[in-house]
Amino acid sequence: MRLSRLFTKTSKTAPADEVAKNAQLLIRAGFIHKEMAGVYAYMPLGLRVLEKIKQIIREEMNALGGQEVMMTTLQPKEIWEKTDRWDDAKVDNWFKTKLVNGTELGVGLTHEEPMVDMVSNYVNSYKDLPFSIYQIQNKFRNELRAKSGLSRGREFMMKDLYTFSLNQEQHEREYEKIVASYLRIYDRVGLGDITYRTYADGGIFTSKFSDEFQTVAEIGEDRIYVDEKKRIAINEEIFTDENLEKLGLNKDELIEKKGVEVGNTFHLESKYTDALDVYYTDEKGQSQSIIMGSYGIGVSRLMAVIAEIFADDKGLVWPESVAPYKVYLVNIGNNDGSRSEELYKELTDLGVEVLYDDRDVRPGQKFADSELIGIPYRVTISDRLIESGKYELVERKNGQEMLLTHEQLIDRLS
């Protein structure tokens, strides 16, 4: 991508009503556009980051044998009534609408009911289980407050996976595999060291704990207590002596921290499958309940947390695994730009993703934009450097500067 052809521009300011650091930086750098509170459009650079995160998640879900689908956003009222979740008194953040004929519909905020309704056409025998289904799509929730940028949206991108198992024992095995995959995801996006499996309330469907995945950050709305040696934590909502004993945690070894929930996993038992009359037949021909689990990751929230944590006073500092491009190429001085064009083509042919700043603007503006946008490496070509036969390489995360020969540069970046 040549920056001269990118329709978005950087800005020194963000909307006055935008208080979240992640949104301020992402708007200023041209990654997102604010439509309204809690609703954002993704510009070319922002979409590339979102797609990188989605791809990491997709790879981990596929490695587990997860089967990807795309469910509908509009959902029928009837299946939600069967599980007693249509009433606003039970679920208070619904967006609902009506067809011209008066039929009521829900605008998808989660997909347990539609998933179960769908698999009812395909599950009959014990031989059909276990399996897992996932999707990555927009969800809609009527949040009372949406002041945290991408961290708490009314429209947001989510990965939700659902497992279907023969019994609780089989479900537990599937569940732990997915928990392990979540930890790999957070590690791959750069948050592994500060993200903890956090035990939380299991809700009305199970006596078991649910799991949250909390990233330690000052913007966090949750309070968690972390055992750093065991790499686990407990949410304040269930912080009791009884629960600490169940989990084998010592209160004296726990450190209170603020956390942002970047994922969650739930034991659903047979609440939804029983309510929607979906069963399987065992080896003896007997009808049996199907045990479910649900597993969510807020993809856009994950992008927000990365933007909040990996930033400095100059702008964003993307981890290489999710950065929109790997290299920010800058040409400055009076040279004709041919050396930059050659390097741009060579790196691109090698599969290195390059954002080439070929604009006719001051060097200071190019350098400032490179720091605001947060590409991992900046390569500069100038008259002085051409004479020395060197290239300047700067790492965004630590500001380290290196003068490299052509061979050294290619070796380092490819």
C-alpha positions in Angstrom: 0.0 0.0 0.0 1.2 3.5 -0.9 0.3 6.1 1.6 -0.4 8.6 -1.2 -3.3 6.3 -2.3 -4.8 5.7 1.2 -8.0 7.7 1.4 -7.7 8.1 5.2 -5.6 10.7 6.9 -4.0 11.0 10.3 -5.2 13.7 12.7 -3.8 15.5 15.7 -7.2 15.4 17.4 -10.0 12.9 18.1 -13.7 13.7 18.6 -14.3 15.8 21.7 -16.8 13.3 23.2 -14.4 10.3 22.8 -12.9 9.7 26.2 -11.4 6.2 25.6 -7.7 6.1 24.8 -8.1 3.2 22.4 -10.7 5.0 20.3 -8.8 8.3 20.4 -5.6 6.7 19.1 -7.4 4.6 16.5 -9.4 7.5 15.2 -6.4 9.8 15.0 -4.4 7.2 13.2 -7.2 6.6 10.7 -8.0 3.0 11.8 -11.7 3.5 12.7 -14.5 6.1 12.1 -17.0 6.8 14.8 -20.6 6.6 13.6 -22.1 7.1 17.0 -21.5 6.1 20.6 -20.5 2.5 20.7 -20.6 2.1 16.9 -17.5 2.3 14.7 -16.6 1.6 11.1 -13.3 0.0 10.3 -11.1 1.9 7.8 -8.5 0.0 5.6 -5.7 0.0 8.3 -8.2 -1.0 11.1 -9.7 -3.7 9.1 -6.3 -5.3 8.5 -5.7 -5.4 12.2 -9.2 -6.9 12.8 -8.6 -9.5 10.2 -5.2 -10.4 11.6 -6.8 -11.0 15.0 -9.6 -13.0 13.4 -7.2 -15.2 11.5 -5.3 -16.1 14.7 -8.5 -17.0 16.4 -9.7 -18.9 13.3 -6.5 -21.0 13.2 -6.8 -22.0 16.8 -10.5 -22.9 16.5 -9.9 -24.9 13.3 -7.0 -26.7 15.1 -9.5 -28.0 17.6 -11.8 -29.3 14.9 -14.1 -26.4 15.2 -16.4 -26.0 12.2 -17.0 -22.4 11.0 -20.5 -21.2 10.1 -22.2 -17.8 9.7 -25.5 -17.5 11.5 -28.2 -14.9 10.9 -28.4 -11.6 12.8 -32.3 -11.7 12.8 -33.6 -14.3 15.2 -37.2 -15.6 15.8 -38.9 -14.8 19.0 -40.2 -18.3 19.5 -37.0 -20.1 20.2 -36.0 -17.5 22.8 -39.3 -17.8 24.5 -38.7 -21.6 24.9 -35.5 -20.8 26.9 -37.2 -18.0 28.8 -34.8 -15.3 27.5 -37.0 -13.2 25.3 -38.4 -11.1 28.1 -36.5 -7.8 28.7 -36.8 -8.4 32.4 -34.6 -11.5 31.9 -32.2 -10.1 29.2 -32.1 -6.3 29.4 -29.9 -5.4 26.5 -31.9 -6.7 23.5 -32.3 -4.8 20.3 -35.7 -5.9 18.9 -37.6 -5.1 15.7 -40.8 -6.1 13.8 -41.6 -7.1 10.3 -44.3 -5.3 8.3 -46.7 -8.0 9.3 -46.0 -7.4 13.0 -43.8 -10.4 13.6 -41.3 -9.7 16.4 -37.6 -10.4 15.8 -34.5 -10.2 17.9 -31.2 -8.6 16.6 -28.5 -11.2 17.5 -26.7 -10.5 20.8 -25.7 -14.2 21.2 -26.5 -17.4 19.4 -27.1 -20.3 21.8 -30.8 -20.7 20.8 -30.2 -20.4 17.0 -27.3 -22.8 17.1 -29.3 -25.5 19.0 -32.2 -25.0 16.7 -29.9 -25.5 13.7 -28.2 -28.6 14.9 -31.6 -30.2 15.7 -31.8 -31.1 12.0 -28.5 -33.1 12.1 -28.0 -34.7 15.5 -29.7 -38.0 16.1 -27.3 -40.6 17.4 -24.5 -40.8 19.9 -22.2 -41.3 16.9 -22.8 -37.7 15.9 -21.2 -36.3 19.0 -19.0 -34.5 20.1 -18.5 -31.6 17.8 -18.0 -27.8 17.9 -19.3 -25.0 15.8 -18.1 -21.4 15.8 -18.7 -18.1 13.9 -17.0 -14.7 13.8 -19.6 -12.0 13.2 -21.1 -8.8 14.5 -23.3 -8.8 17.6 -25.7 -6.1 18.8 -26.3 -5.2 22.4 -28.2 -2.2 23.8 -25.6 -1.1 26.2 -26.7 1.5 28.7 -23.3 3.2 28.4 -20.8 3.0 25.6 -17.9 5.2 26.7 -15.0 2.8 26.3 -14.4 2.9 22.6 -14.2 -0.5 21.1 -14.1 -2.0 24.5 -17.8 -1.8 25.0 -19.7 -1.4 21.8 -23.4 -1.5 20.9 -22.2 -3.2 17.6 -19.1 -5.3 17.9 -17.2 -8.2 16.4 -17.3 -11.5 18.3 -16.2 -15.1 18.0 -18.6 -17.5 19.6 -18.1 -21.2 19.7 -20.5 -23.9 21.0 -19.6 -27.5 21.9 -22.1 -30.4 21.9 -21.1 -33.5 24.0 -22.5 -36.9 25.0 -22.1 -36.3 28.7 -20.4 -34.1 31.3 -17.1 -36.0 31.3 -16.8 -35.6 27.5 -17.8 -31.9 27.8 -15.1 -31.3 30.4 -12.4 -32.6 28.1 -13.6 -30.4 25.2 -13.9 -27.5 27.5 -10.3 -27.7 28.7 -9.0 -28.0 25.2 -10.7 -24.7 24.3 -9.4 -23.0 27.5 -5.9 -24.0 26.4 -6.5 -22.6 22.9 -7.7 -19.3 24.3 -4.4 -18.9 26.2 -2.5 -19.6 23.0 -4.6 -16.9 21.2 -3.7 -14.3 23.9 -0.1 -15.2 23.7 -0.1 -14.9 19.9 -1.6 -11.4 20.0 0.9 -10.2 22.5 -1.2 -10.3 25.7 -0.1 -13.7 27.1 2.0 -12.4 30.0 -0.8 -10.2 31.4 -3.9 -12.3 30.7 -5.1 -14.8 33.3 -7.7 -17.5 33.4 -10.1 -16.1 35.9 -12.7 -18.1 37.8 -16.1 -16.4 37.9 -19.7 -17.0 38.7 -21.2 -19.9 36.6 -24.6 -18.2 36.4 -28.1 -19.8 36.7 -27.3 -22.7 34.4 -24.6 -24.5 36.4 -23.1 -24.9 39.8 -19.6 -24.9 38.2 -17.4 -21.8 37.9 -17.3 -20.1 34.5 -14.0 -18.9 33.2 -13.2 -15.3 32.2 -9.9 -14.4 30.5 -8.9 -11.1 32.1 -6.1 -8.9 30.8 -4.5 -6.7 33.5 -4.9 -3.1 32.6 -5.7 0.2 34.2 -8.8 0.7 32.1 -10.2 -2.5 33.5 -13.7 -2.4 35.0 -13.3 -5.7 36.9 -11.4 -6.4 40.0 -9.5 -9.7 40.1 -7.2 -11.4 42.5 -4.2 -13.0 40.8 -1.9 -15.9 41.8 1.0 -15.0 39.6 2.8 -18.3 40.2 -0.2 -20.5 39.2 -1.2 -18.0 36.4 -4.8 -18.0 37.5 -7.1 -15.5 39.2 -10.5 -15.2 40.8 -13.1 -12.5 40.1 -14.1 -10.2 43.0 -17.7 -11.4 42.5 -16.9 -14.8 43.9 -14.0 -13.9 46.2 -15.0 -15.9 49.3 -13.1 -18.2 51.6 -15.2 -21.1 50.5 -14.4 -20.5 46.8 -10.7 -20.0 47.5 -10.6 -23.3 49.2 -12.4 -25.0 46.3 -9.9 -23.6 43.9 -6.9 -24.3 46.0 -5.9 -20.6 46.3 -4.2 -18.9 49.3 -5.5 -15.5 50.0 -2.1 -14.3 51.2 -0.6 -15.1 47.7 -3.2 -13.2 45.7 -2.6 -9.7 44.3 -5.6 -7.4 43.6 -5.5 -6.0 40.0 -7.8 -4.3 37.5 -8.8 -6.5 34.6 -10.5 -6.2 31.2 -12.5 -9.3 30.2 -11.2 -10.4 26.7 -13.0 -13.7 26.6 -15.2 -16.1 28.5 -16.2 -19.8 28.6 -19.4 -21.3 30.1 -20.7 -24.7 31.1 -24.3 -24.7 29.9 -25.1 -28.3 30.8 -28.4 -29.2 29.0 -30.3 -26.0 29.6 -30.7 -25.0 25.9 -30.9 -28.5 24.3 -33.6 -29.7 26.7 -35.6 -26.5 26.3 -35.6 -26.9 22.5 -36.2 -30.6 22.6 -32.9 -31.7 21.0 -31.6 -35.0 22.3 -29.5 -37.9 21.0 -30.2 -41.7 21.1 -27.6 -43.8 22.9 -26.3 -47.3 22.2 -29.3 -48.8 24.0 -31.8 -46.7 22.0 -32.5 -44.4 24.9 -33.0 -40.7 24.5 -30.3 -38.6 26.3 -29.6 -34.9 27.0 -26.9 -33.2 25.0 -24.3 -31.2 27.1 -23.3 -27.8 25.8 -20.6 -25.2 26.4 -20.3 -21.7 25.0 -17.0 -19.8 24.4 -16.7 -16.2 23.4 -14.0 -13.8 22.4 -14.7 -10.1 21.7 -12.6 -9.6 18.6 -13.1 -5.8 18.5 -12.6 -5.6 22.2 -9.3 -7.5 21.9 -8.2 -4.9 19.3 -9.1 -2.1 21.8 -7.1 -3.7 24.6 -4.1 -4.2 22.4 -4.3 -0.5 21.3 -4.7 0.6 25.0 -1.7 -1.4 26.2 0.7 -1.2 23.3 0.9 2.6 23.0 3.1 5.5 24.1 3.0 9.3 24.0 3.7 9.2 20.2 1.0 6.7 19.2 0.2 3.1 18.7 2.8 0.3 19.0 1.3 -2.8 17.4 2.7 -6.3 18.1 4.0 -7.7 14.8 1.4 -10.5 14.8 -1.5 -8.1 14.4 0.1 -5.0 12.9 -1.6 -3.8 9.7 1.8 -3.8 8.0 5.2 -5.0 9.1 7.3 -2.2 7.5 6.8 1.6 7.2 9.0 2.7 4.3 10.0 6.3 4.2 11.8 8.1 1.3 13.2 11.6 2.2 15.6 14.1 0.5 16.1 15.1 -3.1 16.8 11.6 -4.5 14.4 10.4 -7.3 12.9 7.7 -5.1 14.1 4.9 -7.3 15.9 3.1 -4.5 12.7 3.2 -2.4 10.6 1.9 -5.3 13.1 -1.0 -5.8 13.1 -1.9 -2.1 9.3 -1.6 -1.9 8.9 -4.1 -4.8 11.6 -6.4 -3.4 10.1 -6.6 0.1 6.6 -7.0 -1.3 7.7 -9.8 -3.7 9.2 -11.5 -0.6 5.8 -11.4 1.1 6.7 -8.6 3.5 3.8 -6.3 4.1 4.9 -2.7 3.4 3.2 0.6 3.9 5.2 3.0 1.7 5.1 6.7 2.6 5.6 8.1 -0.9 3.9 11.4 -0.1 5.4 14.8 -1.0 5.4 16.1 2.6 8.0 17.1 5.2 10.1 14.3 6.7 8.9 15.3 10.2 5.3 14.6 9.2 6.3 11.2 7.8 8.1 10.2 10.9 5.3 11.5 13.2 2.7 9.5 11.2 4.8 6.4 11.3 4.9 6.6 15.1 1.2 7.3 15.4 0.2 4.5 13.1 2.5 2.1 15.0 4.0 -0.1 12.3 6.7 -2.4 13.9 9.6 -1.3 11.7 10.4 1.9 9.9 12.9 1.9 7.1 14.3 5.2 5.9 16.1 5.9 2.6 17.8 9.3 2.2 20.5 11.0 0.2 23.0 10.6 2.9 22.1 6.9 3.4 22.3 6.2 -0.3 25.8 7.6 -0.4 26.8 5.3 2.5 25.1 2.3 1.0 23.1 1.8 4.2 19.4 1.8 5.3 18.1 3.1 8.6 15.9 0.6 10.5 14.0 1.7 13.6 12.0 -0.7 15.8 8.8 1.0 16.9 8.5 -0.8 20.2 11.8 0.3 21.7 13.1 3.0 19.3 16.3 1.1 18.6 18.0 2.4 15.5 20.3 0.4 13.2 22.2 1.2 10.0 22.1 -1.9 7.8 23.4 -3.0 4.5 20.9 -4.1 1.9 21.7 -7.8 2.6 21.4 -7.3 6.3 18.1 -5.4 6.0 16.5 -8.0 3.8 17.7 -10.8 6.1 16.3 -9.0 9.1 12.8 -8.2 7.6 12.2 -11.4 5.7 
